[in-house]
Amino acid sequence: MIKDSDIYRRIHFAVMAIESGARKLGISGKEMYARLNKQGLIHDRLLKRYEDLHTQSLEWVADDICETLVNWEAEA
């Protein structure tokens, strides 16, 4: 079972990744959130893979989520 403190950490991580990715793409956090949400990447990538991703640097995670987003959008 996931504890409240773990949920907070996962959400905080996702917010930081979304904002960092938005800066890399030169878009607003709101637009980044919408694009990631449309592709299912917030849940499927950031939250589901939290255990793997949170050990990486924020820059690496931002690069990864941006690359994944662009690739998934191109395939859609």
All heavy atoms as a GROMACS GRO file, in nm:
protein
  621
    1MET      N    1   0.084  -0.119   0.000
    1MET     CA    2   0.000   0.000   0.000
    1MET      C    3   0.088   0.124   0.000
    1MET      O    4   0.188   0.131   0.070
    1MET     CB    5  -0.089  -0.002   0.124
    1MET     CG    6  -0.184   0.113   0.129
    1MET     SD    7  -0.306   0.085   0.257
    1MET     CE    8  -0.315   0.247   0.322
    2ILE      N    9   0.051   0.223  -0.078
    2ILE     CA   10   0.128   0.347  -0.088
    2ILE      C   11   0.084   0.440   0.025
    2ILE      O   12  -0.034   0.466   0.043
    2ILE     CB   13   0.110   0.414  -0.225
    2ILE    CG1   14   0.160   0.323  -0.336
    2ILE    CG2   15   0.181   0.547  -0.229
    2ILE    CD1   16   0.137   0.378  -0.475
    3LYS      N   17   0.181   0.491   0.100
    3LYS     CA   18   0.152   0.584   0.210
    3LYS      C   19   0.133   0.724   0.156
    3LYS      O   20   0.179   0.757   0.046
    3LYS     CB   21   0.269   0.583   0.309
    3LYS     CG   22   0.294   0.449   0.372
    3LYS     CD   23   0.413   0.458   0.464
    3LYS     CE   24   0.451   0.322   0.516
    3LYS     NZ   25   0.572   0.326   0.597
    4ASP      N   26   0.068   0.808   0.236
    4ASP     CA   27   0.047   0.948   0.198
    4ASP      C   28   0.178   1.018   0.167
    4ASP      O   29   0.186   1.096   0.072
    4ASP     CB   30  -0.028   1.024   0.308
    4ASP     CG   31  -0.175   0.987   0.315
    4ASP    OD1   32  -0.225   0.923   0.220
    4ASP    OD2   33  -0.239   1.023   0.415
    5SER      N   34   0.281   0.992   0.245
    5SER     CA   35   0.410   1.058   0.223
    5SER      C   36   0.471   1.014   0.090
    5SER      O   37   0.535   1.094   0.021
    5SER     CB   38   0.508   1.029   0.337
    5SER     OG   39   0.531   0.889   0.348
    6ASP      N   40   0.448   0.890   0.050
    6ASP     CA   41   0.499   0.842  -0.079
    6ASP      C   42   0.420   0.905  -0.194
    6ASP      O   43   0.477   0.941  -0.296
    6ASP     CB   44   0.492   0.690  -0.087
    6ASP     CG   45   0.570   0.635  -0.206
    6ASP    OD1   46   0.682   0.684  -0.232
    6ASP    OD2   47   0.517   0.544  -0.273
    7ILE      N   48   0.290   0.921  -0.176
    7ILE     CA   49   0.209   0.987  -0.278
    7ILE      C   50   0.257   1.130  -0.296
    7ILE      O   51   0.272   1.178  -0.408
    7ILE     CB   52   0.059   0.982  -0.240
    7ILE    CG1   53   0.007   0.838  -0.248
    7ILE    CG2   54  -0.023   1.075  -0.330
    7ILE    CD1   55  -0.130   0.818  -0.190
    8TYR      N   56   0.282   1.200  -0.186
    8TYR     CA   57   0.333   1.337  -0.192
    8TYR      C   58   0.464   1.341  -0.269
    8TYR      O   59   0.483   1.426  -0.355
    8TYR     CB   60   0.352   1.394  -0.051
    8TYR     CG   61   0.423   1.526  -0.052
    8TYR    CD1   62   0.353   1.644  -0.081
    8TYR    CD2   63   0.559   1.534  -0.028
    8TYR    CE1   64   0.418   1.766  -0.085
    8TYR    CE2   65   0.624   1.655  -0.033
    8TYR     CZ   66   0.554   1.770  -0.061
    8TYR     OH   67   0.619   1.890  -0.066
    9ARG      N   68   0.558   1.251  -0.239
    9ARG     CA   69   0.688   1.248  -0.308
    9ARG      C   70   0.672   1.225  -0.457
    9ARG      O   71   0.738   1.288  -0.539
    9ARG     CB   72   0.779   1.142  -0.246
    9ARG     CG   73   0.845   1.185  -0.117
    9ARG     CD   74   0.957   1.090  -0.077
    9ARG     NE   75   0.910   0.957  -0.048
    9ARG     CZ   76   0.864   0.917   0.070
    9ARG    NH1   77   0.858   1.001   0.169
    9ARG    NH2   78   0.825   0.793   0.088
   10ARG      N   79   0.584   1.133  -0.493
   10ARG     CA   80   0.560   1.103  -0.635
   10ARG      C   81   0.500   1.224  -0.708
   10ARG      O   82   0.541   1.256  -0.819
   10ARG     CB   83   0.468   0.982  -0.650
   10ARG     CG   84   0.537   0.852  -0.614
   10ARG     CD   85   0.437   0.737  -0.608
   10ARG     NE   86   0.500   0.618  -0.554
   10ARG     CZ   87   0.534   0.513  -0.628
   10ARG    NH1   88   0.508   0.510  -0.756
   10ARG    NH2   89   0.593   0.411  -0.572
   11ILE      N   90   0.404   1.289  -0.645
   11ILE     CA   91   0.341   1.405  -0.708
   11ILE      C   92   0.441   1.520  -0.717
   11ILE      O   93   0.450   1.586  -0.820
   11ILE     CB   94   0.213   1.446  -0.632
   11ILE    CG1   95   0.106   1.338  -0.652
   11ILE    CG2   96   0.163   1.583  -0.677
   11ILE    CD1   97  -0.017   1.354  -0.567
   12HIS      N   98   0.517   1.542  -0.613
   12HIS     CA   99   0.619   1.647  -0.614
   12HIS      C  100   0.721   1.620  -0.725
   12HIS      O  101   0.760   1.711  -0.800
   12HIS     CB  102   0.688   1.653  -0.478
   12HIS     CG  103   0.788   1.762  -0.467
   12HIS    ND1  104   0.923   1.741  -0.475
   12HIS    CD2  105   0.772   1.896  -0.451
   12HIS    CE1  106   0.986   1.854  -0.464
   12HIS    NE2  107   0.897   1.952  -0.448
   13PHE      N  108   0.763   1.498  -0.739
   13PHE     CA  109   0.856   1.459  -0.845
   13PHE      C  110   0.796   1.487  -0.982
   13PHE      O  111   0.861   1.544  -1.070
   13PHE     CB  112   0.891   1.311  -0.831
   13PHE     CG  113   0.963   1.254  -0.948
   13PHE    CD1  114   1.098   1.279  -0.968
   13PHE    CD2  115   0.896   1.177  -1.042
   13PHE    CE1  116   1.164   1.228  -1.079
   13PHE    CE2  117   0.961   1.125  -1.153
   13PHE     CZ  118   1.096   1.150  -1.170
   14ALA      N  119   0.669   1.448  -1.002
   14ALA     CA  120   0.603   1.469  -1.131
   14ALA      C  121   0.593   1.618  -1.163
   14ALA      O  122   0.618   1.659  -1.277
   14ALA     CB  123   0.465   1.405  -1.131
   15VAL      N  124   0.558   1.699  -1.065
   15VAL     CA  125   0.548   1.843  -1.087
   15VAL      C  126   0.684   1.900  -1.127
   15VAL      O  127   0.693   1.980  -1.221
   15VAL     CB  128   0.492   1.914  -0.961
   15VAL    CG1  129   0.507   2.065  -0.971
   15VAL    CG2  130   0.346   1.877  -0.939
   16MET      N  131   0.789   1.861  -1.057
   16MET     CA  132   0.923   1.910  -1.091
   16MET      C  133   0.962   1.867  -1.232
   16MET      O  134   1.019   1.946  -1.307
   16MET     CB  135   1.026   1.860  -0.990
   16MET     CG  136   1.013   1.924  -0.855
   16MET     SD  137   1.146   1.888  -0.736
   16MET     CE  138   1.210   1.733  -0.786
   17ALA      N  139   0.932   1.744  -1.268
   17ALA     CA  140   0.965   1.694  -1.402
   17ALA      C  141   0.887   1.769  -1.509
   17ALA      O  142   0.941   1.804  -1.614
   17ALA     CB  143   0.938   1.544  -1.410
   18ILE      N  144   0.760   1.794  -1.484
   18ILE     CA  145   0.676   1.866  -1.581
   18ILE      C  146   0.730   2.008  -1.600
   18ILE      O  147   0.744   2.054  -1.714
   18ILE     CB  148   0.529   1.867  -1.534
   18ILE    CG1  149   0.470   1.726  -1.543
   18ILE    CG2  150   0.447   1.968  -1.615
   18ILE    CD1  151   0.338   1.709  -1.469
   19GLU      N  152   0.758   2.077  -1.492
   19GLU     CA  153   0.808   2.215  -1.502
   19GLU      C  154   0.945   2.220  -1.569
   19GLU      O  155   0.970   2.306  -1.652
   19GLU     CB  156   0.813   2.281  -1.364
   19GLU     CG  157   0.677   2.313  -1.308
   19GLU     CD  158   0.601   2.416  -1.390
   19GLU    OE1  159   0.664   2.508  -1.448
   19GLU    OE2  160   0.477   2.406  -1.396
   20SER      N  161   1.033   2.127  -1.536
   20SER     CA  162   1.166   2.124  -1.598
   20SER      C  163   1.156   2.091  -1.746
   20SER      O  164   1.227   2.150  -1.828
   20SER     CB  165   1.255   2.021  -1.528
   20SER     OG  166   1.279   2.060  -1.396
   21GLY      N  167   1.070   1.998  -1.781
   21GLY     CA  168   1.048   1.964  -1.921
   21GLY      C  169   0.990   2.081  -1.998
   21GLY      O  170   1.031   2.108  -2.112
   22ALA      N  171   0.899   2.152  -1.936
   22ALA     CA  172   0.838   2.269  -2.001
   22ALA      C  173   0.944   2.375  -2.032
   22ALA      O  174   0.945   2.432  -2.142
   22ALA     CB  175   0.729   2.328  -1.912
   23ARG      N  176   1.033   2.399  -1.937
   23ARG     CA  177   1.142   2.497  -1.961
   23ARG      C  178   1.229   2.452  -2.077
   23ARG      O  179   1.268   2.534  -2.160
   23ARG     CB  180   1.224   2.516  -1.834
   23ARG     CG  181   1.159   2.609  -1.734
   23ARG     CD  182   1.254   2.650  -1.622
   23ARG     NE  183   1.298   2.538  -1.539
   23ARG     CZ  184   1.229   2.487  -1.439
   23ARG    NH1  185   1.111   2.535  -1.408
   23ARG    NH2  186   1.278   2.387  -1.369
   24LYS      N  187   1.259   2.323  -2.084
   24LYS     CA  188   1.343   2.272  -2.194
   24LYS      C  189   1.276   2.290  -2.330
   24LYS      O  190   1.343   2.317  -2.429
   24LYS     CB  191   1.378   2.125  -2.173
   24LYS     CG  192   1.484   2.104  -2.070
   24LYS     CD  193   1.540   1.965  -2.079
   24LYS     CE  194   1.657   1.951  -1.986
   24LYS     NZ  195   1.776   2.016  -2.033
   25LEU      N  196   1.144   2.274  -2.334
   25LEU     CA  197   1.071   2.287  -2.460
   25LEU      C  198   1.027   2.431  -2.488
   25LEU      O  199   0.973   2.459  -2.594
   25LEU     CB  200   0.949   2.195  -2.461
   25LEU     CG  201   0.977   2.045  -2.462
   25LEU    CD1  202   0.847   1.966  -2.460
   25LEU    CD2  203   1.061   2.005  -2.584
   26GLY      N  204   1.047   2.519  -2.390
   26GLY     CA  205   1.010   2.659  -2.407
   26GLY      C  206   0.860   2.682  -2.408
   26GLY      O  207   0.809   2.768  -2.479
   27ILE      N  208   0.788   2.601  -2.329
   27ILE     CA  209   0.642   2.613  -2.321
   27ILE      C  210   0.602   2.630  -2.174
   27ILE      O  211   0.684   2.612  -2.084
   27ILE     CB  212   0.572   2.490  -2.383
   27ILE    CG1  213   0.611   2.361  -2.310
   27ILE    CG2  214   0.602   2.479  -2.533
   27ILE    CD1  215   0.538   2.236  -2.357
   28SER      N  216   0.476   2.661  -2.153
   28SER     CA  217   0.427   2.677  -2.016
   28SER      C  218   0.412   2.540  -1.949
   28SER      O  219   0.396   2.438  -2.017
   28SER     CB  220   0.293   2.749  -2.015
   28SER     OG  221   0.191   2.665  -2.068
   29GLY      N  222   0.413   2.541  -1.817
   29GLY     CA  223   0.389   2.418  -1.742
   29GLY      C  224   0.250   2.364  -1.771
   29GLY      O  225   0.231   2.242  -1.777
   30LYS      N  226   0.155   2.453  -1.792
   30LYS     CA  227   0.017   2.412  -1.822
   30LYS      C  228   0.011   2.338  -1.955
   30LYS      O  229  -0.055   2.234  -1.965
   30LYS     CB  230  -0.072   2.536  -1.826
   30LYS     CG  231  -0.217   2.506  -1.846
   30LYS     CD  232  -0.300   2.634  -1.840
   30LYS     CE  233  -0.446   2.603  -1.861
   30LYS     NZ  234  -0.530   2.722  -1.851
   31GLU      N  235   0.081   2.390  -2.056
   31GLU     CA  236   0.083   2.322  -2.186
   31GLU      C  237   0.155   2.188  -2.176
   31GLU      O  238   0.109   2.088  -2.233
   31GLU     CB  239   0.149   2.409  -2.293
   31GLU     CG  240   0.149   2.343  -2.430
   31GLU     CD  241   0.215   2.425  -2.539
   31GLU    OE1  242   0.240   2.545  -2.521
   31GLU    OE2  243   0.243   2.366  -2.646
   32MET      N  244   0.266   2.186  -2.104
   32MET     CA  245   0.340   2.061  -2.087
   32MET      C  246   0.253   1.957  -2.018
   32MET      O  247   0.247   1.842  -2.062
   32MET     CB  248   0.468   2.087  -2.006
   32MET     CG  249   0.557   1.966  -1.990
   32MET     SD  250   0.629   1.918  -2.149
   32MET     CE  251   0.758   1.809  -2.094
   33TYR      N  252   0.184   1.998  -1.913
   33TYR     CA  253   0.095   1.907  -1.842
   33TYR      C  254  -0.011   1.851  -1.937
   33TYR      O  255  -0.034   1.729  -1.940
   33TYR     CB  256   0.028   1.977  -1.723
   33TYR     CG  257  -0.082   1.895  -1.663
   33TYR    CD1  258  -0.054   1.796  -1.570
   33TYR    CD2  259  -0.215   1.914  -1.700
   33TYR    CE1  260  -0.155   1.718  -1.515
   33TYR    CE2  261  -0.316   1.836  -1.647
   33TYR     CZ  262  -0.285   1.739  -1.554
   33TYR     OH  263  -0.385   1.661  -1.502
   34ALA      N  264  -0.072   1.938  -2.015
   34ALA     CA  265  -0.177   1.895  -2.107
   34ALA      C  266  -0.124   1.795  -2.210
   34ALA      O  267  -0.190   1.693  -2.238
   34ALA     CB  268  -0.239   2.016  -2.177
   35ARG      N  269  -0.007   1.824  -2.265
   35ARG     CA  270   0.051   1.734  -2.366
   35ARG      C  271   0.089   1.600  -2.305
   35ARG      O  272   0.063   1.493  -2.364
   35ARG     CB  273   0.172   1.800  -2.432
   35ARG     CG  274   0.133   1.915  -2.525
   35ARG     CD  275   0.251   1.993  -2.574
   35ARG     NE  276   0.339   1.912  -2.658
   35ARG     CZ  277   0.454   1.958  -2.707
   35ARG    NH1  278   0.494   2.082  -2.684
   35ARG    NH2  279   0.528   1.878  -2.782
   36LEU      N  280   0.152   1.602  -2.188
   36LEU     CA  281   0.189   1.477  -2.120
   36LEU      C  282   0.065   1.397  -2.083
   36LEU      O  283   0.061   1.275  -2.099
   36LEU     CB  284   0.271   1.506  -1.995
   36LEU     CG  285   0.413   1.557  -2.016
   36LEU    CD1  286   0.472   1.605  -1.885
   36LEU    CD2  287   0.501   1.451  -2.079
   37ASN      N  288  -0.035   1.467  -2.032
   37ASN     CA  289  -0.159   1.401  -1.991
   37ASN      C  290  -0.228   1.336  -2.110
   37ASN      O  291  -0.277   1.223  -2.100
   37ASN     CB  292  -0.250   1.502  -1.921
   37ASN     CG  293  -0.360   1.436  -1.843
   37ASN    OD1  294  -0.336   1.338  -1.773
   37ASN    ND2  295  -0.480   1.488  -1.855
   38LYS      N  296  -0.232   1.405  -2.222
   38LYS     CA  297  -0.294   1.352  -2.344
   38LYS      C  298  -0.229   1.221  -2.388
   38LYS      O  299  -0.295   1.129  -2.435
   38LYS     CB  300  -0.287   1.455  -2.456
   38LYS     CG  301  -0.355   1.412  -2.584
   38LYS     CD  302  -0.350   1.520  -2.689
   38LYS     CE  303  -0.420   1.473  -2.816
   38LYS     NZ  304  -0.416   1.574  -2.920
   39GLN      N  305  -0.098   1.212  -2.372
   39GLN     CA  306  -0.024   1.092  -2.410
   39GLN      C  307  -0.021   0.985  -2.299
   39GLN      O  308   0.031   0.876  -2.319
   39GLN     CB  309   0.120   1.129  -2.448
   39GLN     CG  310   0.132   1.220  -2.568
   39GLN     CD  311   0.076   1.158  -2.694
   39GLN    OE1  312   0.091   1.038  -2.718
   39GLN    NE2  313   0.009   1.239  -2.774
   40GLY      N  314  -0.072   1.019  -2.183
   40GLY     CA  315  -0.072   0.924  -2.072
   40GLY      C  316   0.062   0.913  -2.002
   40GLY      O  317   0.085   0.820  -1.926
   41LEU      N  318   0.150   1.008  -2.027
   41LEU     CA  319   0.287   0.997  -1.975
   41LEU      C  320   0.300   1.034  -1.827
   41LEU      O  321   0.395   0.989  -1.762
   41LEU     CB  322   0.383   1.082  -2.058
   41LEU     CG  323   0.414   1.025  -2.195
   41LEU    CD1  324   0.489   1.126  -2.281
   41LEU    CD2  325   0.494   0.897  -2.181
   42ILE      N  326   0.209   1.111  -1.775
   42ILE     CA  327   0.219   1.145  -1.633
   42ILE      C  328   0.203   1.019  -1.551
   42ILE      O  329   0.286   0.989  -1.464
   42ILE     CB  330   0.116   1.253  -1.594
   42ILE    CG1  331   0.150   1.385  -1.665
   42ILE    CG2  332   0.113   1.272  -1.441
   42ILE    CD1  333   0.045   1.491  -1.652
   43HIS      N  334   0.101   0.944  -1.581
   43HIS     CA  335   0.078   0.819  -1.506
   43HIS      C  336   0.175   0.709  -1.549
   43HIS      O  337   0.241   0.647  -1.466
   43HIS     CB  338  -0.067   0.773  -1.522
   43HIS     CG  339  -0.094   0.648  -1.444
   43HIS    ND1  340  -0.087   0.524  -1.499
   43HIS    CD2  341  -0.126   0.630  -1.314
   43HIS    CE1  342  -0.113   0.434  -1.407
   43HIS    NE2  343  -0.138   0.495  -1.294
   44ASP      N  344   0.182   0.685  -1.681
   44ASP     CA  345   0.258   0.571  -1.732
   44ASP      C  346   0.410   0.587  -1.720
   44ASP      O  347   0.481   0.487  -1.717
   44ASP     CB  348   0.222   0.543  -1.878
   44ASP     CG  349   0.080   0.491  -1.893
   44ASP    OD1  350   0.022   0.446  -1.793
   44ASP    OD2  351   0.027   0.497  -2.005
   45ARG      N  352   0.458   0.709  -1.718
   45ARG     CA  353   0.602   0.730  -1.714
   45ARG      C  354   0.648   0.787  -1.580
   45ARG      O  355   0.728   0.728  -1.511
   45ARG     CB  356   0.642   0.823  -1.830
   45ARG     CG  357   0.789   0.840  -1.850
   45ARG     CD  358   0.846   0.717  -1.916
   45ARG     NE  359   0.976   0.743  -1.971
   45ARG     CZ  360   1.029   0.674  -2.067
   45ARG    NH1  361   0.961   0.575  -2.122
   45ARG    NH2  362   1.149   0.698  -2.110
   46LEU      N  363   0.595   0.902  -1.543
   46LEU     CA  364   0.645   0.971  -1.425
   46LEU      C  365   0.603   0.904  -1.294
   46LEU      O  366   0.686   0.887  -1.205
   46LEU     CB  367   0.600   1.117  -1.426
   46LEU     CG  368   0.657   1.202  -1.539
   46LEU    CD1  369   0.597   1.342  -1.535
   46LEU    CD2  370   0.809   1.210  -1.531
   47LEU      N  371   0.478   0.868  -1.282
   47LEU     CA  372   0.432   0.810  -1.156
   47LEU      C  373   0.461   0.661  -1.147
   47LEU      O  374   0.508   0.612  -1.044
   47LEU     CB  375   0.282   0.837  -1.138
   47LEU     CG  376   0.244   0.985  -1.128
   47LEU    CD1  377   0.093   1.001  -1.118
   47LEU    CD2  378   0.314   1.052  -1.011
   48LYS      N  379   0.434   0.587  -1.254
   48LYS     CA  380   0.455   0.442  -1.253
   48LYS      C  381   0.604   0.406  -1.240
   48LYS      O  382   0.639   0.306  -1.178
   48LYS     CB  383   0.400   0.382  -1.382
   48LYS     CG  384   0.312   0.264  -1.361
   48LYS     CD  385   0.262   0.212  -1.494
   48LYS     CE  386   0.139   0.130  -1.474
   48LYS     NZ  387   0.088   0.079  -1.599
   49ARG      N  388   0.691   0.485  -1.300
   49ARG     CA  389   0.834   0.455  -1.299
   49ARG      C  390   0.910   0.542  -1.199
   49ARG      O  391   1.031   0.559  -1.209
   49ARG     CB  392   0.891   0.473  -1.440
   49ARG     CG  393   0.829   0.370  -1.537
   49ARG     CD  394   0.901   0.360  -1.667
   49ARG     NE  395   1.041   0.332  -1.647
   49ARG     CZ  396   1.139   0.392  -1.714
   49ARG    NH1  397   1.112   0.480  -1.807
   49ARG    NH2  398   1.265   0.362  -1.690
   50TYR      N  399   0.840   0.595  -1.102
   50TYR     CA  400   0.900   0.682  -1.000
   50TYR      C  401   1.024   0.620  -0.937
   50TYR      O  402   1.126   0.685  -0.922
   50TYR     CB  403   0.796   0.717  -0.892
   50TYR     CG  404   0.856   0.784  -0.771
   50TYR    CD1  405   0.888   0.918  -0.774
   50TYR    CD2  406   0.881   0.712  -0.654
   50TYR    CE1  407   0.944   0.980  -0.664
   50TYR    CE2  408   0.936   0.772  -0.544
   50TYR     CZ  409   0.968   0.906  -0.549
   50TYR     OH  410   1.024   0.966  -0.440
   51GLU      N  411   1.014   0.494  -0.899
   51GLU     CA  412   1.126   0.428  -0.830
   51GLU      C  413   1.254   0.431  -0.913
   51GLU      O  414   1.363   0.447  -0.858
   51GLU     CB  415   1.089   0.284  -0.793
   51GLU     CG  416   0.982   0.272  -0.688
   51GLU     CD  417   1.019   0.338  -0.555
   51GLU    OE1  418   1.138   0.338  -0.517
   51GLU    OE2  419   0.928   0.389  -0.489
   52ASP      N  420   1.243   0.418  -1.044
   52ASP     CA  421   1.360   0.423  -1.131
   52ASP      C  422   1.404   0.567  -1.159
   52ASP      O  423   1.523   0.599  -1.157
   52ASP     CB  424   1.331   0.356  -1.266
   52ASP     CG  425   1.297   0.209  -1.251
   52ASP    OD1  426   1.356   0.143  -1.164
   52ASP    OD2  427   1.211   0.161  -1.326
   53LEU      N  428   1.307   0.651  -1.187
   53LEU     CA  429   1.338   0.786  -1.235
   53LEU      C  430   1.386   0.882  -1.126
   53LEU      O  431   1.471   0.967  -1.152
   53LEU     CB  432   1.216   0.847  -1.305
   53LEU     CG  433   1.172   0.778  -1.434
   53LEU    CD1  434   1.043   0.841  -1.484
   53LEU    CD2  435   1.280   0.789  -1.540
   54HIS      N  436   1.335   0.870  -1.004
   54HIS     CA  437   1.370   0.970  -0.903
   54HIS      C  438   1.516   0.961  -0.859
   54HIS      O  439   1.568   1.051  -0.796
   54HIS     CB  440   1.276   0.963  -0.782
   54HIS     CG  441   1.316   0.866  -0.677
   54HIS    ND1  442   1.294   0.731  -0.688
   54HIS    CD2  443   1.378   0.884  -0.559
   54HIS    CE1  444   1.340   0.671  -0.580
   54HIS    NE2  445   1.392   0.761  -0.500
   55THR      N  446   1.583   0.855  -0.899
   55THR     CA  447   1.725   0.842  -0.865
   55THR      C  448   1.815   0.915  -0.965
   55THR      O  449   1.935   0.927  -0.943
   55THR     CB  450   1.767   0.694  -0.858
   55THR    OG1  451   1.746   0.634  -0.987
   55THR    CG2  452   1.686   0.619  -0.754
   56GLN      N  453   1.756   0.961  -1.075
   56GLN     CA  454   1.831   1.032  -1.179
   56GLN      C  455   1.829   1.182  -1.150
   56GLN      O  456   1.747   1.230  -1.072
   56GLN     CB  457   1.768   1.006  -1.317
   56GLN     CG  458   1.757   0.861  -1.353
   56GLN     CD  459   1.891   0.791  -1.360
   56GLN    OE1  460   1.989   0.847  -1.408
   56GLN    NE2  461   1.897   0.669  -1.310
   57SER      N  462   1.914   1.256  -1.219
   57SER     CA  463   1.914   1.402  -1.203
   57SER      C  464   1.787   1.458  -1.265
   57SER      O  465   1.729   1.399  -1.357
   57SER     CB  466   2.037   1.464  -1.269
   57SER     OG  467   2.025   1.458  -1.411
   58LEU      N  468   1.746   1.574  -1.218
   58LEU     CA  469   1.627   1.638  -1.272
   58LEU      C  470   1.648   1.672  -1.419
   58LEU      O  471   1.555   1.659  -1.500
   58LEU     CB  472   1.593   1.764  -1.192
   58LEU     CG  473   1.463   1.833  -1.227
   58LEU    CD1  474   1.344   1.737  -1.219
   58LEU    CD2  475   1.441   1.952  -1.136
   59GLU      N  476   1.767   1.710  -1.457
   59GLU     CA  477   1.796   1.740  -1.597
   59GLU      C  478   1.779   1.615  -1.683
   59GLU      O  479   1.721   1.620  -1.791
   59GLU     CB  480   1.938   1.794  -1.612
   59GLU     CG  481   1.971   1.834  -1.754
   59GLU     CD  482   2.108   1.898  -1.769
   59GLU    OE1  483   2.170   1.934  -1.669
   59GLU    OE2  484   2.151   1.909  -1.885
   60TRP      N  485   1.826   1.501  -1.636
   60TRP     CA  486   1.811   1.376  -1.710
   60TRP      C  487   1.663   1.341  -1.725
   60TRP      O  488   1.618   1.302  -1.834
   60TRP     CB  489   1.885   1.262  -1.640
   60TRP     CG  490   1.888   1.136  -1.719
   60TRP    CD1  491   1.985   1.096  -1.806
   60TRP    CD2  492   1.787   1.033  -1.722
   60TRP    NE1  493   1.950   0.974  -1.863
   60TRP    CE2  494   1.830   0.934  -1.813
   60TRP    CE3  495   1.666   1.016  -1.657
   60TRP    CZ2  496   1.756   0.819  -1.839
   60TRP    CZ3  497   1.591   0.901  -1.684
   60TRP    CH2  498   1.637   0.805  -1.775
   61VAL      N  499   1.588   1.354  -1.618
   61VAL     CA  500   1.445   1.322  -1.622
   61VAL      C  501   1.373   1.416  -1.720
   61VAL      O  502   1.289   1.372  -1.798
   61VAL     CB  503   1.382   1.330  -1.481
   61VAL    CG1  504   1.230   1.316  -1.488
   61VAL    CG2  505   1.441   1.222  -1.391
   62ALA      N  506   1.406   1.545  -1.716
   62ALA     CA  507   1.345   1.642  -1.809
   62ALA      C  508   1.377   1.606  -1.953
   62ALA      O  509   1.289   1.608  -2.039
   62ALA     CB  510   1.391   1.783  -1.776
   63ASP      N  511   1.502   1.572  -1.980
   63ASP     CA  512   1.541   1.530  -2.115
   63ASP      C  513   1.463   1.406  -2.157
   63ASP      O  514   1.412   1.398  -2.269
   63ASP     CB  515   1.691   1.501  -2.124
   63ASP     CG  516   1.777   1.626  -2.122
   63ASP    OD1  517   1.725   1.736  -2.150
   63ASP    OD2  518   1.897   1.613  -2.091
   64ASP      N  519   1.454   1.309  -2.067
   64ASP     CA  520   1.385   1.183  -2.096
   64ASP      C  521   1.238   1.206  -2.124
   64ASP      O  522   1.184   1.154  -2.223
   64ASP     CB  523   1.402   1.087  -1.978
   64ASP     CG  524   1.328   0.957  -2.000
   64ASP    OD1  525   1.369   0.880  -2.089
   64ASP    OD2  526   1.230   0.932  -1.927
   65ILE      N  527   1.172   1.286  -2.041
   65ILE     CA  528   1.028   1.306  -2.060
   65ILE      C  529   1.000   1.388  -2.185
   65ILE      O  530   0.903   1.364  -2.256
   65ILE     CB  531   0.962   1.366  -1.933
   65ILE    CG1  532   0.812   1.337  -1.932
   65ILE    CG2  533   0.988   1.514  -1.917
   65ILE    CD1  534   0.774   1.194  -1.920
   66CYS      N  535   1.088   1.484  -2.217
   66CYS     CA  536   1.071   1.562  -2.340
   66CYS      C  537   1.089   1.475  -2.464
   66CYS      O  538   1.008   1.481  -2.557
   66CYS     CB  539   1.170   1.679  -2.344
   66CYS     SG  540   1.132   1.811  -2.229
   67GLU      N  541   1.193   1.395  -2.464
   67GLU     CA  542   1.218   1.306  -2.578
   67GLU      C  543   1.103   1.207  -2.596
   67GLU      O  544   1.056   1.183  -2.707
   67GLU     CB  545   1.350   1.230  -2.558
   67GLU     CG  546   1.385   1.140  -2.672
   67GLU     CD  547   1.517   1.067  -2.654
   67GLU    OE1  548   1.599   1.108  -2.569
   67GLU    OE2  549   1.538   0.967  -2.724
   68THR      N  550   1.059   1.149  -2.485
   68THR     CA  551   0.948   1.054  -2.491
   68THR      C  552   0.822   1.121  -2.542
   68THR      O  553   0.751   1.065  -2.627
   68THR     CB  554   0.924   0.991  -2.352
   68THR    OG1  555   1.046   0.929  -2.308
   68THR    CG2  556   0.814   0.887  -2.358
   69LEU      N  557   0.792   1.241  -2.491
   69LEU     CA  558   0.674   1.313  -2.534
   69LEU      C  559   0.676   1.341  -2.684
   69LEU      O  560   0.579   1.312  -2.755
   69LEU     CB  561   0.661   1.446  -2.459
   69LEU     CG  562   0.547   1.538  -2.503
   69LEU    CD1  563   0.412   1.472  -2.482
   69LEU    CD2  564   0.556   1.670  -2.429
   70VAL      N  565   0.786   1.393  -2.734
   70VAL     CA  566   0.797   1.425  -2.876
   70VAL      C  567   0.783   1.297  -2.960
   70VAL      O  568   0.712   1.297  -3.061
   70VAL     CB  569   0.929   1.498  -2.905
   70VAL    CG1  570   0.955   1.511  -3.053
   70VAL    CG2  571   0.928   1.635  -2.840
   71ASN      N  572   0.846   1.189  -2.917
   71ASN     CA  573   0.835   1.063  -2.992
   71ASN      C  574   0.693   1.007  -2.991
   71ASN      O  575   0.643   0.962  -3.094
   71ASN     CB  576   0.931   0.958  -2.934
   71ASN     CG  577   1.075   0.989  -2.967
   71ASN    OD1  578   1.106   1.060  -3.062
   71ASN    ND2  579   1.166   0.936  -2.887
   72TRP      N  580   0.627   1.009  -2.875
   72TRP     CA  581   0.491   0.957  -2.866
   72TRP      C  582   0.395   1.042  -2.946
   72TRP      O  583   0.303   0.988  -3.008
   72TRP     CB  584   0.446   0.946  -2.721
   72TRP     CG  585   0.506   0.829  -2.647
   72TRP    CD1  586   0.628   0.771  -2.668
   72TRP    CD2  587   0.448   0.758  -2.539
   72TRP    NE1  588   0.649   0.670  -2.580
   72TRP    CE2  589   0.539   0.658  -2.500
   72TRP    CE3  590   0.328   0.770  -2.471
   72TRP    CZ2  591   0.512   0.572  -2.396
   72TRP    CZ3  592   0.301   0.684  -2.367
   72TRP    CH2  593   0.393   0.584  -2.330
   73GLU      N  594   0.413   1.174  -2.945
   73GLU     CA  595   0.327   1.261  -3.024
   73GLU      C  596   0.346   1.236  -3.173
   73GLU      O  597   0.249   1.240  -3.249
   73GLU     CB  598   0.354   1.409  -2.992
   73GLU     CG  599   0.300   1.452  -2.858
   73GLU     CD  600   0.334   1.594  -2.823
   73GLU    OE1  601   0.439   1.646  -2.869
   73GLU    OE2  602   0.257   1.655  -2.747
   74ALA      N  603   0.469   1.209  -3.215
   74ALA     CA  604   0.497   1.182  -3.356
   74ALA      C  605   0.432   1.052  -3.403
   74ALA      O  606   0.392   1.038  -3.518
   74ALA     CB  607   0.648   1.176  -3.381
   75GLU      N  608   0.420   0.954  -3.311
   75GLU     CA  609   0.360   0.826  -3.344
   75GLU      C  610   0.208   0.829  -3.344
   75GLU      O  611   0.144   0.742  -3.402
   75GLU     CB  612   0.409   0.718  -3.246
   75GLU     CG  613   0.554   0.686  -3.260
   75GLU     CD  614   0.603   0.588  -3.155
   75GLU    OE1  615   0.519   0.535  -3.077
   75GLU    OE2  616   0.723   0.564  -3.148
   76ALA      N  617   0.151   0.927  -3.275
   76ALA     CA  618   0.004   0.934  -3.261
   76ALA      C  619  -0.065   0.975  -3.389
   76ALA      O  620  -0.014   1.030  -3.479
   76ALA     CB  621  -0.033   1.032  -3.150
   0.00000   0.00000   0.00000
